[in-house]
Every structure is written in C-alpha cells, then in structure tokens.
Amino acid sequence: MGVMVSSIVVQYTDLLRTSDYDLWSRLRELLNRQGLDPNRTVVVDLLQEGPDHEDGQVISADGRVYRFTLFYDQVAEHGAASAYLSDWTDITDSWRIGSLATRTADALAWMSSPTKSS
C-alpha cells in the first residue's frame, strides 16, 4: 500500500515539474536559484494569500523544508513571468508546529516512498 498524501501535494509537485504555465515555469527558475532541483522538489502548498502574492512551502531533495512568499502581478497577462521570492525561510526545524505539519509529514513520507508514482 502506498503512502497517503494530499492530492494537492501530488498535483502541485507534478505542475512544478511539468507545467508550461508561466507561474510554474517561473517558480522552477526561482527554486533553481535557491539551489533546489525542481525535478526533485516537492510542493507542500502554494496558496493565494492576497491580490499580489501566494504563500508556498516546498521540500528539497535532501529533506529540508522551506517557506516563502511568491509575489507577482496577478492581473497582468504575463505577471507571473516576473514573479519573485520573498521571505525565503528554512523551517526544517520548526515545520512540525506549523499549520501544514500533517501535510508536510505526509509529503516527506511520500518523497521517501519507493512506490510513489512519478
């Protein structure tokens, strides 16, 4: 039996790796600049928090957990192409007390599961 993981994690991770949509292409580029391999990074969440930003959380290939805010002009046609990261924070030691603790734990288990479909 495979590890149960939120469909958001699976869907967003797949989008990060494969989507041609501006936002995901740009996020791949930004994660790369942070030293993360987008093809081995798992997206725990990316949630629209305001008219100009989304809050995200990812897990790197080596199991470190990062939180960030992604700012971009959501009304401009190609606003996502100029998105930038803000508040990039390593929360590896503190994610267990965050609102995404359960989903993060599941995502970590899913990452290390040999049966995950990728």
C-alpha positions in Angstrom: 0.0 0.0 0.0 1.3 3.4 -0.9 1.7 6.4 1.4 -1.3 8.6 1.7 -0.5 12.1 0.7 -2.7 15.1 0.0 -3.7 15.4 -3.7 -2.6 19.0 -3.5 1.0 17.8 -2.9 0.9 15.4 -5.8 -0.8 17.8 -8.2 1.3 20.8 -7.3 4.5 18.8 -7.4 3.5 17.5 -10.9 2.7 21.0 -12.0 6.1 22.3 -10.8 7.9 19.6 -12.8 5.8 19.6 -16.0 3.6 22.7 -16.4 4.2 25.2 -19.1 2.1 27.8 -17.3 4.0 31.0 -16.5 3.7 30.7 -12.8 5.2 27.2 -12.6 7.9 27.9 -15.1 8.9 30.9 -13.1 8.8 29.0 -9.8 11.1 26.3 -11.3 13.6 29.1 -12.2 13.4 30.7 -8.8 13.8 27.4 -6.9 16.8 26.6 -9.1 18.4 29.9 -8.0 17.8 28.9 -4.4 19.8 25.7 -5.1 16.8 23.4 -5.3 16.3 20.9 -8.2 12.7 21.5 -9.3 12.6 17.9 -10.6 13.3 16.6 -7.1 11.5 19.2 -5.1 8.1 18.5 -3.5 5.5 21.3 -3.3 3.6 21.1 0.1 1.4 24.1 -0.7 1.1 27.2 -2.8 -1.9 29.3 -1.5 -3.1 32.6 -2.8 -3.0 34.9 0.2 -3.6 38.3 -1.4 -4.1 40.1 -4.7 -0.3 40.1 -5.4 1.2 37.0 -3.6 1.0 33.4 -2.8 2.5 31.7 0.2 4.3 28.5 -0.5 6.1 25.6 1.1 8.5 23.1 -0.5 10.7 20.3 0.5 14.1 19.9 -1.2 15.5 16.6 -2.4 17.6 16.4 0.8 14.5 16.8 3.0 14.9 20.4 4.0 11.6 22.4 4.4 11.4 25.9 3.1 8.6 28.5 3.3 8.4 31.5 1.0 6.1 34.2 -0.4 5.8 34.5 -4.2 5.0 38.0 -5.3 3.7 38.8 -8.8 1.2 40.9 -10.6 -1.8 38.6 -10.9 -3.8 40.9 -13.2 -1.1 41.5 -15.8 -1.3 39.0 -18.7 2.3 37.8 -18.1 2.6 38.9 -14.5 3.8 35.6 -13.3 6.8 35.7 -15.6 8.3 38.4 -13.4 7.4 36.8 -10.1 10.0 36.9 -7.3 10.5 35.1 -4.0 10.4 36.9 -0.7 10.8 35.7 2.9 12.7 32.5 1.9 13.0 30.7 5.2 14.4 27.3 6.1 11.8 25.9 8.5 13.3 22.4 8.7 13.5 22.5 12.5 10.1 24.2 13.1 7.6 22.9 10.4 6.1 20.4 12.9 4.4 23.3 14.8 3.1 24.9 11.6 -0.4 24.8 10.1 0.9 22.4 7.4 2.5 20.0 9.8 0.4 16.9 8.8 0.7 17.6 5.1 4.4 18.2 5.4 4.9 14.9 7.3 2.9 13.1 4.7 4.9 14.7 1.8 8.2 13.7 3.4 7.0 10.1 3.8 5.7 10.2 0.2 9.1 11.5 -1.0 11.0 8.6 0.5 8.4 6.0 -0.5 9.8 3.7 -3.2 6.3 3.2 -4.6 5.4 6.8 -5.4 4.4 7.3 -8.9 6.5 9.9 -10.7 
